[in-house]
Amino acid sequence: MVDAEKRKVGDRGQITLPKRLRDAFDIHGGDEVTVREDGDKIVIEKPTSREEFAEGYRRRADRHRELADETATLSREANDLLGDAPEWEE
């Protein structure tokens, strides 16, 4: 975590985000940010764009497909080694 930077709050409650943070989070004049309370902290976040959401869902879907393929492979290997499961008698 980088050292915190102090800022003065203006009469209307405004602050200036440090340039280092604006650059790091790609925040420009006119952009919207989300301000929320988290316990005893004030959190300022850049909203997630539609493109970022879409990319996240694509990655999740890809991972789901990978796991499904891996599970299917393991099931085939288990069947080859162990044969079919025995019938259960009640």
GIFENGI-V204161 format. One record per helix or strand. SS is the DSSP state (helix for helix, strand for strand). FROM is the first residue (numbers start at 0). TO is the last residue. If there is no record, write none. Layout:
# GIFENGI-V204161
ss:SS from:FROM to:TO
ss:SS from:FROM to:TO
This chain:
# GIFENGI-V204161
ss:helix from:18 to:23
ss:strand from:32 to:37
ss:strand from:40 to:45
ss:helix from:49 to:81
